[in-house]
């Protein structure tokens, strides 16, 4: 029986007994929930090919810059760890080097993570890492090699075992996303693998290959437009392409937080200089700041969540980048200033409710899975949602949103606004096959997945309404009008809504000369 601390059920929980008891109960609620990963660097092709991992070194050491840079700091050549495709040593020899340096990771987050992998994924006592002799390293290498050869350790099988529900990858704007589509269309693979728009290669003039990549972007997706106009059009088009393939966010690795916008004329001048290799570093930074501002502008238009992570000097070691490539761990954080840098962006977009609205109700909804949420999981989430503060906040949000008139979709509006004079409560329904067709068209999901999403949305809506307000939004008697959108055109629906409102509130409707209600 293992005695490793990596197997202890209270690992990482607070030392104080009272606080630890609370932590245990919180952990029990969430530890078996599906994994919803909004940011990752796995390739979708991994799940399409579903090939066995070749050896322990290529899986666990060579691509993990947290491991390799620690050993490099102790004098180990990155080539000997097979970083960047180099084969200075064999996979077995690189594994021996790793185990002989295991003491470097004592007390580190990286060391803890490796221990968890050994203990809970591979079923190997993590204490065996402490013996770094070549013979012992070979024994573990061979044991791991045998494990990785098993069918249940291929990417798809692991995704199922880990209860992976949603994985967002990080993708180049010109990626054709064929692998994402293949996974979405595959009924045998249940996790959702979503692309994430990552435009860094086209915003950082100071990176090698920027001019060639940017020229290709404009020529490929700019709708025939040139220069800065073509650049913006290409970005908009590719963002929409990503959205059509399931993307929900755009990820931006910024050098700093500067978001100062440029005029189109100045942006064009710097773009021209960048394409000819004559831009100064200050101009390159100004161009990057301007693109950050423009991407916020686009997020406001297309709805992609904008994620930024600035303050890191990427590929700090020029010699290491030249020899081993980018993203090998030579990144150094630096002091960051947010207040002044983000001011232009927040001043122009920070008051837009569609862009930044984030009530507790919305946050709760985003934590709930869009697929295969189990009843036990839903019950736990509902228990959290049932507190009065959340319900009160939602009520205030709904009332504020329609204080000057408007249309409220969902949010238990029929109940919250029930007694408000001037409201018309409408329930829209449609045959399941029509709803499934609409979901397939908007999301690109398969028919089975779209049907599953429709069923889940219905259940979540009913259970959330019960948790917050103890009512059922599906009952027809809660509405003034029930409309089957599968049997009517949009124009007919509009006419029916207007007529019903006029009948309910005849004093609120005025007839103007052209015969239209107002």
C-alpha positions as CSV (number, residue, x, y, z in Angstrom):
1,X,0.0,0.0,0.0
2,X,1.4,3.4,-1.0
3,X,2.6,5.8,1.8
4,X,3.2,8.7,-0.6
5,X,1.8,12.0,0.5
6,X,0.5,12.3,-3.1
7,X,-2.1,9.7,-2.2
8,X,-3.3,11.4,1.0
9,X,-7.0,12.5,0.7
10,X,-6.3,15.8,2.5
11,X,-3.3,16.8,0.3
12,X,-3.3,20.6,-0.3
13,X,-6.2,21.1,2.2
14,X,-5.8,23.6,5.1
15,X,-4.0,22.5,8.2
16,X,-6.6,24.0,10.6
17,X,-9.1,21.2,11.4
18,X,-12.2,23.3,11.2
19,X,-11.3,24.9,7.9
20,X,-10.1,21.6,6.6
21,X,-13.5,20.0,7.3
22,X,-15.2,22.8,5.3
23,X,-12.7,22.2,2.5
24,X,-13.4,18.5,2.5
25,X,-17.1,19.1,2.1
26,X,-16.5,21.6,-0.7
27,X,-14.2,19.2,-2.5
28,X,-16.8,16.4,-2.2
29,X,-19.2,18.6,-4.2
30,X,-16.8,19.3,-7.1
31,X,-14.1,16.6,-7.4
32,X,-16.1,14.3,-9.6
33,X,-17.6,17.0,-11.8
34,X,-16.7,17.0,-15.5
35,X,-13.6,18.9,-16.6
36,X,-14.4,22.1,-18.4
37,X,-11.1,23.6,-19.6
38,X,-11.3,27.1,-21.1
39,X,-7.6,27.3,-22.0
40,X,-5.2,24.6,-23.1
41,X,-2.4,23.8,-25.5
42,X,-3.3,20.3,-26.6
43,X,-3.8,19.8,-30.4
44,X,-7.2,18.6,-31.6
45,X,-5.4,16.3,-34.0
46,X,-4.3,14.3,-31.0
47,X,-7.8,13.0,-30.5
48,X,-8.4,12.6,-34.2
49,X,-5.4,10.4,-34.7
50,X,-5.7,8.7,-31.3
51,X,-2.2,7.3,-31.5
52,X,-0.3,5.7,-28.6
53,X,2.2,8.0,-26.9
54,X,5.7,6.8,-28.1
55,X,7.6,6.9,-24.8
56,X,7.6,8.4,-21.3
57,X,10.2,11.1,-22.2
58,X,8.3,12.5,-25.3
59,X,5.1,12.6,-23.2
60,X,6.2,13.8,-19.8
61,X,9.6,15.6,-20.1
62,X,10.5,17.0,-23.5
63,X,7.4,19.2,-24.0
64,X,7.1,20.3,-20.4
65,X,9.2,23.5,-20.1
66,X,8.5,23.6,-16.4
67,X,10.5,20.4,-16.0
68,X,13.2,21.1,-18.6
69,X,14.0,24.6,-17.5
70,X,14.6,23.5,-14.0
71,X,17.1,21.0,-15.1
72,X,18.6,23.5,-17.6
73,X,19.2,25.9,-14.7
74,X,21.3,23.1,-13.1
75,X,23.4,22.8,-16.2
76,X,21.6,20.2,-18.2
77,X,21.7,20.7,-22.0
78,X,18.1,21.0,-23.4
79,X,19.2,19.0,-26.4
80,X,19.9,16.1,-24.0
81,X,16.3,16.3,-22.9
82,X,15.1,16.1,-26.5
83,X,13.6,19.6,-26.5
84,X,12.5,21.1,-29.8
85,X,13.0,17.8,-31.7
86,X,16.7,17.5,-30.8
87,X,17.9,14.0,-30.1
88,X,21.1,14.7,-28.1
89,X,20.3,11.7,-25.9
90,X,18.0,8.7,-26.4
91,X,14.6,8.8,-24.7
92,X,15.8,6.4,-22.0
93,X,19.0,8.4,-21.3
94,X,16.9,11.6,-21.0
95,X,14.7,9.8,-18.5
96,X,17.8,8.9,-16.5
97,X,18.8,12.5,-16.4
98,X,15.4,13.6,-15.2
99,X,15.3,11.1,-12.3
100,X,18.9,11.9,-11.3
101,X,17.8,15.5,-10.8
102,X,14.5,14.8,-9.1
103,X,15.7,16.5,-5.9
104,X,15.5,19.8,-7.7
105,X,11.7,19.6,-7.7
106,X,11.3,19.1,-3.9
107,X,8.6,21.5,-2.6
108,X,7.8,22.8,-6.0
109,X,4.4,22.9,-7.8
110,X,6.0,21.1,-10.7
111,X,7.2,18.3,-8.5
112,X,3.8,18.0,-6.9
113,X,2.1,17.7,-10.3
114,X,4.5,14.9,-11.4
115,X,3.8,13.0,-8.2
116,X,0.1,13.3,-8.8
117,X,0.5,11.9,-12.3
118,X,2.5,8.9,-11.0
119,X,0.1,8.2,-8.2
120,X,-3.3,8.8,-9.7
121,X,-2.8,8.3,-13.5
122,X,-0.2,5.6,-13.8
123,X,-0.7,3.9,-10.4
124,X,3.0,4.1,-9.5
125,X,4.1,5.0,-6.0
126,X,5.5,8.6,-6.3
127,X,8.1,7.8,-3.6
128,X,9.9,5.7,-6.2
129,X,11.0,8.9,-7.9
130,X,13.4,9.5,-5.0
131,X,15.7,6.7,-6.1
132,X,17.6,8.2,-9.0
133,X,20.0,5.4,-10.0
134,X,20.2,4.4,-13.7
135,X,18.9,0.9,-12.9
136,X,15.9,2.3,-11.0
137,X,15.2,4.9,-13.7
138,X,15.2,2.2,-16.4
139,X,12.8,0.1,-14.4
140,X,10.3,3.0,-14.2
141,X,10.9,3.9,-17.8
142,X,10.0,0.3,-18.9
143,X,7.0,0.2,-16.6
144,X,5.6,3.5,-18.0
145,X,6.4,2.3,-21.6
146,X,4.2,-0.8,-21.0
147,X,1.4,1.3,-19.6
148,X,1.4,3.8,-22.5
149,X,1.1,0.9,-24.9
150,X,-2.3,-0.1,-23.5
151,X,-5.4,1.0,-25.4
152,X,-6.9,2.7,-22.4
153,X,-3.9,5.1,-22.3
154,X,-4.5,6.6,-25.8
155,X,-5.8,10.2,-26.0
156,X,-9.5,9.4,-26.5
157,X,-9.6,6.8,-23.7
158,X,-7.9,9.2,-21.3
159,X,-10.3,12.0,-22.2
160,X,-13.2,9.7,-21.3
161,X,-11.5,8.5,-18.1
162,X,-10.8,12.0,-16.9
163,X,-14.4,13.0,-17.6
164,X,-13.3,15.7,-20.0
165,X,-16.4,17.5,-21.2
166,X,-15.1,20.7,-22.8
167,X,-11.5,21.5,-23.9
168,X,-10.6,24.8,-25.6
169,X,-7.5,24.5,-27.7
170,X,-5.3,27.5,-28.8
171,X,-5.2,28.0,-32.5
172,X,-3.7,30.1,-35.3
173,X,-6.3,32.3,-37.0
174,X,-5.5,30.6,-40.4
175,X,-6.0,27.1,-39.0
176,X,-8.6,25.3,-41.1
177,X,-10.0,23.7,-37.9
178,X,-10.6,20.5,-39.8
179,X,-9.7,18.4,-36.8
180,X,-12.2,20.3,-34.6
181,X,-14.9,19.6,-37.2
182,X,-14.0,16.0,-37.4
183,X,-14.4,15.6,-33.7
184,X,-17.6,17.6,-33.6
185,X,-19.0,15.3,-36.3
186,X,-17.8,12.1,-34.6
187,X,-20.7,10.5,-32.6
188,X,-18.2,8.1,-30.9
189,X,-16.3,11.0,-29.2
190,X,-18.3,12.8,-26.5
191,X,-16.0,15.6,-25.3
192,X,-16.4,19.0,-27.0
193,X,-13.1,20.3,-28.4
194,X,-13.5,24.0,-29.1
195,X,-11.0,26.2,-31.0
196,X,-9.7,29.5,-29.5
197,X,-8.7,32.4,-31.6
198,X,-5.0,33.2,-30.8
199,X,-3.8,36.1,-33.1
200,X,-0.4,36.8,-31.5
201,X,1.6,35.7,-34.6
202,X,0.0,38.6,-36.5
203,X,0.2,41.3,-33.9
204,X,3.8,41.1,-32.8
205,X,6.0,42.7,-35.5
206,X,9.1,41.9,-33.6
207,X,8.7,38.2,-34.0
208,X,10.4,36.3,-36.8
209,X,8.1,35.6,-39.8
210,X,5.5,38.3,-38.9
211,X,5.6,40.0,-42.3
212,X,5.1,36.7,-44.2
213,X,2.3,35.5,-42.0
214,X,0.5,38.8,-42.0
215,X,0.7,39.1,-45.8
216,X,-0.7,35.6,-46.1
217,X,-3.5,36.5,-43.7
218,X,-4.6,39.6,-45.7
219,X,-4.3,37.8,-49.0
220,X,-6.3,34.8,-47.7
221,X,-9.0,36.3,-45.7
222,X,-9.1,40.0,-46.5
223,X,-11.9,39.9,-49.1
224,X,-9.6,41.4,-51.6
225,X,-8.9,44.5,-49.5
226,X,-5.3,45.6,-48.9
227,X,-3.3,47.1,-46.1
228,X,-4.8,48.0,-42.7
229,X,-8.3,47.7,-44.0
230,X,-7.6,44.2,-45.3
231,X,-5.9,43.3,-42.0
232,X,-9.0,44.2,-40.0
233,X,-11.4,42.5,-42.5
234,X,-9.3,39.3,-42.4
235,X,-9.3,39.3,-38.6
236,X,-13.1,39.7,-38.6
237,X,-13.6,37.0,-41.2
238,X,-11.4,34.5,-39.4
239,X,-13.0,35.2,-36.0
240,X,-16.4,34.4,-37.6
241,X,-15.0,31.3,-39.1
242,X,-13.8,30.2,-35.6
243,X,-17.3,31.1,-34.1
244,X,-18.9,28.9,-36.8
245,X,-16.7,26.1,-35.6
246,X,-17.6,26.4,-32.0
247,X,-15.2,29.0,-30.6
248,X,-16.4,31.1,-27.7
249,X,-13.2,33.1,-26.9
250,X,-10.1,34.8,-28.2
251,X,-6.9,34.5,-26.3
252,X,-4.2,37.3,-26.4
253,X,-0.7,36.9,-25.1
254,X,0.3,40.6,-24.8
255,X,3.7,42.0,-24.1
256,X,2.1,44.7,-21.8
257,X,-1.3,46.3,-21.2
258,X,-1.1,49.2,-23.5
259,X,-4.3,49.6,-25.5
260,X,-3.8,53.0,-27.0
261,X,-5.7,53.2,-30.4
262,X,-4.1,54.5,-33.5
263,X,-5.9,56.3,-36.3
264,X,-6.4,54.2,-39.4
265,X,-3.8,56.4,-41.2
266,X,-1.2,55.8,-38.5
267,X,-1.9,52.1,-38.4
268,X,-1.5,51.9,-42.1
269,X,1.9,53.7,-42.0
270,X,3.2,51.4,-39.3
271,X,1.9,48.3,-41.1
272,X,3.7,49.3,-44.2
273,X,6.9,49.8,-42.3
274,X,6.5,46.5,-40.6
275,X,6.0,44.6,-43.9
276,X,9.2,46.2,-45.2
277,X,11.2,45.6,-42.0
278,X,11.7,49.3,-41.2
279,X,9.5,49.8,-38.2
280,X,11.1,50.8,-34.9
281,X,10.5,48.9,-31.7
282,X,8.4,51.7,-30.4
283,X,6.2,51.6,-33.6
284,X,6.0,47.8,-33.2
285,X,4.7,48.2,-29.6
286,X,2.2,50.9,-30.7
287,X,0.9,48.6,-33.4
288,X,0.4,45.8,-30.9
289,X,-1.4,48.1,-28.5
290,X,-3.7,49.2,-31.3
291,X,-4.5,45.7,-32.3
292,X,-5.5,44.9,-28.7
293,X,-7.9,47.8,-28.8
294,X,-9.3,46.7,-32.1
295,X,-9.8,43.2,-30.9
296,X,-11.9,44.5,-27.9
297,X,-13.9,46.4,-30.5
298,X,-14.5,43.1,-32.4
299,X,-15.4,41.2,-29.3
300,X,-18.1,43.8,-28.7
301,X,-19.4,43.0,-32.1
302,X,-19.1,39.2,-32.4
303,X,-19.3,38.2,-28.7
304,X,-16.0,36.3,-28.4
305,X,-14.8,36.5,-24.8
306,X,-11.5,38.4,-24.8
307,X,-8.8,36.9,-22.6
308,X,-5.5,38.7,-22.1
309,X,-2.4,37.6,-20.2
310,X,0.3,40.3,-20.4
311,X,3.5,40.9,-18.4
312,X,5.8,38.2,-19.7
313,X,8.9,38.7,-21.9
314,X,8.4,35.7,-24.2
315,X,11.4,33.8,-25.5
316,X,13.8,35.9,-23.4
317,X,16.8,33.9,-24.4
318,X,17.6,34.6,-28.1
319,X,20.1,31.8,-28.3
320,X,17.7,29.2,-26.9
321,X,15.0,30.3,-29.2
322,X,17.3,30.1,-32.2
323,X,18.5,26.6,-31.3
324,X,15.3,25.1,-29.9
325,X,12.4,27.2,-31.1
326,X,9.8,29.3,-29.3
327,X,7.9,28.5,-26.1
328,X,10.6,26.3,-24.5
329,X,10.4,28.0,-21.1
330,X,12.6,31.0,-21.7
331,X,9.8,33.4,-20.6
332,X,10.6,35.9,-17.9
333,X,7.8,38.0,-16.1
334,X,8.3,41.7,-15.5
335,X,6.6,44.3,-13.4
336,X,3.2,45.2,-15.0
337,X,1.1,48.4,-14.9
338,X,-2.6,47.9,-15.6
339,X,-4.4,51.2,-14.7
340,X,-3.1,53.5,-17.4
341,X,-2.5,50.8,-20.0
342,X,-6.1,49.5,-20.0
343,X,-7.7,52.9,-19.7
344,X,-8.3,53.5,-23.4
345,X,-10.0,50.1,-23.9
346,X,-12.1,50.4,-20.7
347,X,-13.0,54.0,-21.4
348,X,-14.5,53.1,-24.7
349,X,-15.9,49.7,-24.0
350,X,-16.0,49.3,-20.3
351,X,-19.6,50.7,-19.9
352,X,-21.0,48.3,-22.5
353,X,-23.2,45.9,-20.6
354,X,-23.1,43.4,-23.4
355,X,-19.3,43.3,-23.1
356,X,-18.7,43.3,-19.4
357,X,-22.0,42.4,-17.7
358,X,-21.2,39.7,-15.2
359,X,-23.8,39.2,-12.6
360,X,-23.6,36.3,-10.1
361,X,-26.5,34.7,-12.0
362,X,-24.5,34.8,-15.3
363,X,-21.3,33.4,-13.6
364,X,-23.3,30.5,-12.2
365,X,-24.8,29.7,-15.6
366,X,-21.3,29.6,-17.1
367,X,-20.1,27.1,-14.6
368,X,-22.8,24.7,-15.6
369,X,-21.9,22.2,-18.3
370,X,-23.6,22.6,-21.7
371,X,-23.6,18.8,-22.1
372,X,-24.0,15.6,-20.0
373,X,-24.4,17.3,-16.6
374,X,-25.4,14.6,-14.2
375,X,-28.4,14.9,-11.9
376,X,-26.2,14.8,-8.8
377,X,-24.0,17.6,-10.2
378,X,-27.1,19.7,-11.0
379,X,-28.5,19.2,-7.6
380,X,-25.2,20.4,-6.0
381,X,-25.1,23.4,-8.3
382,X,-28.8,24.2,-7.6
383,X,-28.1,24.2,-3.9
384,X,-25.5,26.9,-4.4
385,X,-27.9,28.9,-6.7
386,X,-30.8,28.8,-4.3
387,X,-29.5,31.5,-2.0
388,X,-31.6,34.6,-1.8
389,X,-28.8,37.0,-2.7
390,X,-28.5,35.5,-6.2
391,X,-32.3,35.6,-6.7
392,X,-32.5,39.2,-5.5
393,X,-29.6,40.2,-7.8
394,X,-31.3,38.6,-10.8
395,X,-34.5,40.4,-10.0
396,X,-32.7,43.8,-9.8
397,X,-30.9,43.1,-13.0
398,X,-34.1,42.3,-14.8
399,X,-36.0,45.3,-13.5
400,X,-33.1,47.6,-14.3
401,X,-32.8,46.2,-17.9
402,X,-36.4,47.1,-18.8
403,X,-36.7,50.3,-16.8
404,X,-37.0,52.3,-20.0
405,X,-38.7,49.5,-22.0
406,X,-37.2,46.6,-23.9
407,X,-37.3,42.9,-24.5
408,X,-36.2,40.4,-21.8
409,X,-35.2,36.9,-22.9
410,X,-35.3,34.3,-20.2
411,X,-33.9,35.3,-16.8
412,X,-37.3,34.2,-15.2
413,X,-38.7,37.5,-16.6
414,X,-42.2,36.2,-16.9
415,X,-42.3,35.8,-13.1
416,X,-40.2,38.8,-12.1
417,X,-42.1,41.2,-14.4
418,X,-45.5,39.4,-13.9
419,X,-47.1,42.3,-11.9
420,X,-45.5,45.1,-14.0
421,X,-48.1,47.0,-16.0
422,X,-47.3,47.2,-19.7
423,X,-45.6,43.8,-20.0
424,X,-46.6,41.0,-22.4
425,X,-45.4,37.5,-21.5
426,X,-44.7,35.3,-24.4
427,X,-43.6,31.6,-24.5
428,X,-42.0,30.5,-27.8
429,X,-42.0,26.8,-28.6
430,X,-41.1,24.8,-31.6
431,X,-41.1,21.1,-32.6
432,X,-37.9,19.3,-31.4
433,X,-36.7,18.7,-35.0
434,X,-36.9,22.4,-35.8
435,X,-35.0,23.3,-32.6
436,X,-32.3,20.7,-33.4
437,X,-31.9,22.0,-36.9
438,X,-31.4,25.6,-35.6
439,X,-28.8,24.5,-33.0
440,X,-27.0,22.5,-35.7
441,X,-27.0,25.6,-38.0
442,X,-25.7,28.0,-35.3
443,X,-23.1,25.7,-33.6
444,X,-22.1,23.1,-36.1
445,X,-22.9,20.3,-33.7
446,X,-24.0,16.9,-34.9
447,X,-27.7,16.1,-34.8
448,X,-27.3,13.9,-31.7
449,X,-25.3,16.5,-29.9
450,X,-27.7,19.3,-30.8
451,X,-30.7,17.2,-29.6
452,X,-28.8,16.5,-26.3
453,X,-28.1,20.3,-25.9
454,X,-31.8,21.1,-26.4
455,X,-32.9,18.6,-23.8
456,X,-30.3,19.8,-21.3
457,X,-31.2,23.5,-21.8
458,X,-34.8,22.7,-21.1
459,X,-33.9,20.8,-17.9
460,X,-31.4,23.5,-16.7
461,X,-34.0,26.3,-17.3
462,X,-36.6,24.5,-15.3
463,X,-34.3,23.5,-12.4
464,X,-32.7,26.9,-12.2
465,X,-36.1,28.6,-12.1
466,X,-37.1,26.2,-9.3
467,X,-33.9,26.8,-7.4
468,X,-34.1,30.6,-7.5
469,X,-37.9,31.2,-7.5
470,X,-39.6,27.9,-6.9
471,X,-41.7,28.1,-10.1
472,X,-42.0,26.3,-13.4
473,X,-41.4,28.5,-16.5
474,X,-42.7,25.7,-18.7
475,X,-46.3,26.0,-17.6
476,X,-48.4,27.7,-20.3
477,X,-50.6,29.5,-17.8
478,X,-47.7,31.7,-16.9
479,X,-47.9,33.5,-20.3
480,X,-50.2,35.8,-22.2
481,X,-49.3,34.1,-25.5
482,X,-47.7,30.8,-26.6
483,X,-46.4,30.8,-30.1
484,X,-45.1,27.8,-32.1
485,X,-42.3,29.3,-34.2
486,X,-42.2,26.2,-36.4
487,X,-45.6,27.0,-37.9
488,X,-45.3,30.7,-38.6
489,X,-43.0,33.1,-40.4
490,X,-41.1,35.8,-38.4
491,X,-43.3,38.5,-40.0
492,X,-46.5,36.6,-38.8
493,X,-45.1,36.3,-35.3
494,X,-44.3,40.0,-35.1
495,X,-47.8,40.9,-36.3
496,X,-49.3,38.5,-33.7
497,X,-47.3,40.0,-30.9
498,X,-48.2,43.5,-31.8
499,X,-51.9,42.7,-32.1
500,X,-51.9,40.8,-28.8
501,X,-50.2,43.7,-27.0
502,X,-52.7,46.2,-28.5
503,X,-55.6,44.1,-27.2
504,X,-54.1,43.7,-23.8
505,X,-53.1,47.4,-23.5
506,X,-55.3,49.4,-25.9
507,X,-54.5,52.7,-24.1
508,X,-50.8,52.1,-24.6
509,X,-50.9,51.7,-28.3
510,X,-51.3,54.6,-30.7
511,X,-52.4,54.3,-34.4
512,X,-50.3,56.4,-36.8
513,X,-51.5,57.4,-40.3
514,X,-49.7,54.6,-42.2
515,X,-51.9,52.1,-40.3
516,X,-49.1,50.6,-38.2
517,X,-49.3,50.3,-34.5
518,X,-46.8,52.1,-32.4
